[in-house]
């Protein structure tokens, strides 16, 4: 979150949605930061199917060697 003085404070973000209806809730929680009280907000959202992914779909787009070096 952005404080009135322009600095930033940490938040906890949580997204929960139903995989059948694609409706969900976005929850944001923050402690007593920016000179204010702790708070929590919940906002509904919905996901929409736009189109299938282009073929081919790379399930693992990074190449990793046997030493866990990925690029």
Secondary structure, DSSP 8 states (H G I E B T S, - for coil): -B-TTS-B---EEEEEE-TTT-EEEEEEEE-S-TTS--EEEEEEEE--------SS--SS-S-B-TTS-B-
